Structures are given as C-alpha cells and as structure tokens.
Amino acid sequence: MTLRFYDTASAEVRDFVPLVPGNVSLYYCGATVQGMPHVGHIRSAIAFDQLTRWLQYRGFRVTAVRNVTDIDDKILAKSAASFGPDFEDEPGALRNEEWWALAYRYEQEFLKAYDTLGVSRPTYEPRATGHIPEMHALIQQLIDRGHAYPAPDDSGDVYFDVRSWSKYGTLTNQRLDDMQGAQDVEPQFSNRKKDPRDFALWKGYKDGEPTTASWASPWGPGRPGWHLECSAMVTKYLGTEFDIHGGGLDLRFPHHENEMAQSQAAGHGFANFWMHNGMVTYAGEKMSKSIGNTVSPAEMLELAPPRVVRYYLGQAQYRSVLDYQPTSLQEAAAAVERIDGFLTRASRILPDAGSDSSGASVPEAFALAMDDDLNVPQALAALHETVRAGNTALTDGDLGAAGQAFASVTAMADVLGLNATATPAADEPANTALGVLVEAQLEARAHARAAKNWAASDAIRDTLAAAGVVVEDGQDGASWSLKRG
C-alpha cells in the first residue's frame, strides 16, 4: 500500500507517511458562517470526507478538525444591516439579529447540509470565539520573535511583518514584491503598516462596532484576524506539526499563505501536506450572483435526493474543476439508480445478502485509484464495473460471484459516503425499483444480442424507449438514463 497525495506546497504528488505511525491528523477550513452554505463549501466538505473515509478504510485513526469562523467583518456587517433601513429580506434573514445569533443560525444551516449529504462530523469542530487566549499567546510569540508589531497609533491593531519572514510566498510560489498591494495601501492603514501586505493578527475595536464583538487583550480591546484564528485552533487540537491541512483552492492565497507564514515564524513545523480542492463552475463559467448563474445545495436538493447530490459533488477528482450543467443531477441520478438497482435485486435473490459485508474489501482497481491522490473517477469506474459484473452473475445464477459483488459494491459505496446520507427523498424507493427492472431488461437484452437474436434485442430497447429509458451501448456494455424534457 502506497498512499500518494498532491502537496500544494511542493507542487508534486508525494508518498504520504503520517508523522505518527497509524494516526493521521487532518485540519480543513470550514465555513465563515455569515450566510447560507454554497456549493463550493459542500464540495470541499465532501472531498475531505472522502479523504477521511479512505484513510480510515486503510486502517488509520484519523483526528479531523474543521473550524467555524463565527466572528468576521461580513458577519458584523450583515448583523448591522439587519438593524438598519437597508435590511434585505433575503430567505432566512431576520431583522434586528445580533451578530452572534446570526452566526449560530447559519452554523446550524451548514451542519444540516453536511448531515443531509452524509459528511461525517469531524473529531473536533472549534469556534474561533472560543479560542481567544490561544490567539493572544500566538500573537505574543510572534512579537517576541520579531515577526509582528503593534500599530504605532492607538488603534489597537497588531500586524504580521511579512518582510521579517523570508519564506513568505512559498506556498503559492510568489515573490513578495509581485504580490497585490505592492504599490498602494488603504489610507486608514497608511500610518499603521510597515508594508502594504502586512496583515492583521488583531483588529482593535472601532467606534460603532458592537462591544460584544470585542475582547480585552494586551494591545487593547478588539477581535482576532481571520488568518490567525486557524493557526491558533489547529495548534491547540493537533499540535505545532500535523499531517494535512486542507481547504478550497480559493483559500490558498492569502489565507493559507498567511497561516503558514505566521505559524512557521512562530517556530511551528505546521502542515506536512497542503491539499486543495477545485472550484465548482456553471456551464464552464465561474458562479456569480451578479450574473445569476449560481446553484445552491438547497436548490440541488429540491431537484434530486441527497445521495444523488452527494454523488454529483463527489464524482470528480478533488483537485479538478467540477462543472455543473442542467443535466448533471440527471446523469448522477442514473448512476445511483444503477447501483441501487443491483443492490436491491441482489438483496432479493441472495440469501443473507449484506449480513457479512461490513468487513468486505474493495476491489484492487478501486484501491489503487483511491491510493493515487483520491482518483475518484477511476474508483467510480471500478464500482460500476462491479455492478455490471454482479448483474451478469445474478442473471447467470452464479450466486457466489453475485454475493462477492454485492459486498464489494457496498464497501465502495461506504468509502465514497454514498450509504451515509440522511433520510432519502420520498421518490428514492421508486427510483430503486425502476433500477431493478431496467437492469433486468438490459441483462435480457445482452443475452439476446449474444445469441444474435436482434429482433428480441431491438424489442427490449424499443420497450424501454417507450417508457422514457434511453439505452446507450458502449465497450463495457449498455448503460441507461431517463429521458428528460
């Protein structure tokens, strides 16, 4: 067994060897709870859930930490707007909502989405506001080591001195002088920062902000900077050096670059691997509210059952772009129906089906794919090949082979989280029944074609077409989907 993952910091796929044999420490960035979860949040959570499940399958004890950023400029701004005349009555918004109540309410929305889509709860899920003393300690370390400084005015701000750390920019392979902010600095910071790119570790209290969003500190009342929060929390739960730090590709800079700089400047080894999942696009374009091409997890769940949405969001290799098309959920539904059709058919035919499948092994092709930087597309190909083989074995009466396929499919679906979603949608039993019937017809058609009984083969295809089932023949046999529209 050789696990290999792509490490953003070294820009190469490397062999993965945990710092502590048999144990894996994983931290991945969770949500800033200032609004409803978007599809990018959920794709990231599913990607790192797949990673966790695969590491556990490989026998590792995984300590997973996913933070909650519950204090932030946007949270305060949205709360303030709810008290003012410009309040926007968006879905779920509440008037006169304190910032901490707003953050908690949206945190629950994220948890509901995670649970519905089968994302396992992490070992720990710390909130930023619960770790202020740890943040103070880290800031003082950085000041003492000459990498941070309080602002020279009376603002109460404390900044990380990027020029004091020669390795700044190494995560994203950038030169400091080429980074954004090289020319200008915002007027309000002109007498505070040594360099325009210095970032806030502590933000002093400003007039007009709620006093409840301010904590006492050696530098005056205020609140933590975003980048500092993660460094303090990961160190508390996983130590100064740990195995994997993950998050969305959009967090590489400046968030993760700043995290790495301040942690290493404090003397911490920090993350051994950096893993970033790709973005979700809409018909090849970046999703944007301004052009109206966004789709939310809630909207997806109105169109398809949770397992179908999970399948879609988890079907690509985690580092690649996942492109959403109007037919994406329909295609995912057809794939899930094929899996369910075989499992239901097998459970009716096989004696004791599933009674001893909990410890079943996945096929070698699936394991090799997952070991190779979580190559989920290849793993899914192995899953569907096993479904086809299992259906053939059922048709041929080879119950031994069918039972082995049943156990393998169940094991693969468990690893991918496809057996872990919340209560299925009301129409999912109907979809499963449909899958059983269609697969049986396709098996009968395959036998007719093997016997060169083309009339019978065409008759089956025509019958399915009349029922709205589209059959496509390929090198690996026939596949099917439902005709839409």
C-alpha positions, 0 to 999 in steps of 0.5 A, spaced: 500 500 500 502 506 497 498 512 499 500 518 494 497 525 495 498 532 491 502 537 496 500 544 494 506 546 497 511 542 493 507 542 487 508 534 486 504 528 488 508 525 494 508 518 498 504 520 504 507 517 511 503 520 517 508 523 522 505 518 527 505 511 525 497 509 524 494 516 526 493 521 521 491 528 523 487 532 518 485 540 519 480 543 513 477 550 513 470 550 514 465 555 513 465 563 515 458 562 517 455 569 515 450 566 510 447 560 507 452 554 505 454 554 497 456 549 493 463 550 493 463 549 501 459 542 500 464 540 495 470 541 499 466 538 505 465 532 501 472 531 498 475 531 505 470 526 507 472 522 502 479 523 504 477 521 511 473 515 509 479 512 505 484 513 510 480 510 515 478 504 510 486 503 510 486 502 517 488 509 520 485 513 526 484 519 523 483 526 528 479 531 523 478 538 525 474 543 521 473 550 524 467 555 524 469 562 523 463 565 527 466 572 528 468 576 521 467 583 518 461 580 513 458 577 519 458 584 523 456 587 517 450 583 515 448 583 523 448 591 522 444 591 516 439 587 519 438 593 524 438 598 519 433 601 513 437 597 508 435 590 511 434 585 505 429 580 506 433 575 503 430 567 505 432 566 512 434 573 514 431 576 520 431 583 522 434 586 528 439 579 529 445 580 533 451 578 530 452 572 534 445 569 533 446 570 526 452 566 526 449 560 530 443 560 525 447 559 519 452 554 523 446 550 524 444 551 516 451 548 514 451 542 519 444 540 516 447 540 509 453 536 511 448 531 515 443 531 509 449 529 504 452 524 509 459 528 511 461 525 517 462 530 523 469 531 524 473 529 531 473 536 533 469 542 530 472 549 534 469 556 534 474 561 533 470 565 539 472 560 543 479 560 542 481 567 544 487 566 549 490 561 544 490 567 539 493 572 544 499 567 546 500 566 538 500 573 537 505 574 543 510 569 540 510 572 534 512 579 537 517 576 541 520 573 535 520 579 531 515 577 526 509 582 528 508 589 531 503 593 534 500 599 530 504 605 532 497 609 533 492 607 538 488 603 534 489 597 537 491 593 531 497 588 531 500 586 524 504 580 521 511 583 518 511 579 512 518 582 510 521 579 517 519 572 514 523 570 508 519 564 506 513 568 505 510 566 498 512 559 498 506 556 498 503 559 492 510 560 489 510 568 489 515 573 490 513 578 495 514 584 491 509 581 485 504 580 490 497 585 490 498 591 494 505 592 492 504 599 490 498 602 494 495 601 501 488 603 504 489 610 507 486 608 514 492 603 514 497 608 511 500 610 518 499 603 521 503 598 516 510 597 515 508 594 508 502 594 504 501 586 505 502 586 512 496 583 515 492 583 521 493 578 527 488 583 531 483 588 529 482 593 535 475 595 536 472 601 532 467 606 534 460 603 532 462 596 532 458 592 537 462 591 544 460 584 544 464 583 538 470 585 542 475 582 547 480 585 552 487 583 550 494 586 551 494 591 545 487 593 547 480 591 546 478 588 539 477 581 535 482 576 532 484 576 524 481 571 520 488 568 518 490 567 525 484 564 528 486 557 524 493 557 526 491 558 533 485 552 533 489 547 529 495 548 534 491 547 540 487 540 537 493 537 533 499 540 535 505 545 532 506 539 526 500 535 523 499 531 517 494 535 512 491 541 512 486 542 507 481 547 504 478 550 497 483 552 492 480 559 493 483 559 500 490 558 498 492 565 497 492 569 502 489 565 507 493 559 507 499 563 505 498 567 511 497 561 516 503 558 514 507 564 514 505 566 521 505 559 524 512 557 521 515 564 524 512 562 530 517 556 530 511 551 528 513 545 523 505 546 521 502 542 515 506 536 512 501 536 506 497 542 503 491 539 499 486 543 495 480 542 492 477 545 485 472 550 484 465 548 482 463 552 475 456 553 471 456 551 464 464 552 464 463 559 467 465 561 474 458 562 479 456 569 480 450 572 483 451 578 479 450 574 473 445 569 476 448 563 474 449 560 481 446 553 484 445 552 491 445 545 495 438 547 497 436 548 490 440 541 488 436 538 493 429 540 491 431 537 484 434 530 486 435 526 493 441 527 497 445 521 495 444 523 488 447 530 490 452 527 494 454 523 488 454 529 483 459 533 488 463 527 489 464 524 482 470 528 480 477 528 482 478 533 488 483 537 485 479 538 478 474 543 476 467 540 477 462 543 472 455 543 473 450 543 467 442 542 467 443 535 466 448 533 471 443 531 477 440 527 471 446 523 469 448 522 477 441 520 478 442 514 473 448 512 476 445 511 483 439 508 480 444 503 477 447 501 483 441 501 487 438 497 482 443 491 483 443 492 490 436 491 491 435 485 486 441 482 489 438 483 496 432 479 493 435 473 490 441 472 495 440 469 501 443 473 507 445 478 502 449 484 506 449 480 513 457 479 512 459 485 508 461 490 513 468 487 513 468 486 505 474 489 501 474 493 495 476 491 489 484 492 487 482 497 481 478 501 486 484 501 491 489 503 487 485 509 484 483 511 491 491 510 493 493 515 487 491 522 490 483 520 491 482 518 483 475 518 484 473 517 477 477 511 476 474 508 483 467 510 480 469 506 474 471 500 478 464 500 482 460 500 476 464 495 473 462 491 479 455 492 478 455 490 471 459 484 473 454 482 479 448 483 474 451 478 469 452 473 475 445 474 478 442 473 471 447 467 470 445 464 477 452 464 479 450 466 486 457 466 489 460 471 484 453 475 485 454 475 493 462 477 492 459 483 488 454 485 492 459 486 498 464 489 494 459 494 491 457 496 498 464 497 501 465 502 495 459 505 496 461 506 504 468 509 502 465 514 497 459 516 503 454 514 498 450 509 504 451 515 509 446 520 507 440 522 511 433 520 510 432 519 502 427 523 498 420 520 498 421 518 490 428 514 492 424 507 493 421 508 486 427 510 483 430 503 486 425 499 483 425 502 476 433 500 477 431 493 478 427 492 472 431 496 467 437 492 469 433 486 468 431 488 461 438 490 459 441 483 462 435 480 457 437 484 452 445 482 452 443 475 452 439 476 446 444 480 442 449 474 444 445 469 441 444 474 435 437 474 436 436 482 434 429 482 433 428 480 441 434 485 442 431 491 438 424 489 442 427 490 449 430 497 447 424 499 443 420 497 450 424 501 454 424 507 449 417 507 450 417 508 457 422 514 457 429 509 458 434 511 453 439 505 452 446 507 450 451 501 448 458 502 449 465 497 450 463 495 457 456 494 455 449 498 455 448 503 460 441 507 461 438 514 463 431 517 463 429 521 458 428 528 460 424 534 457 
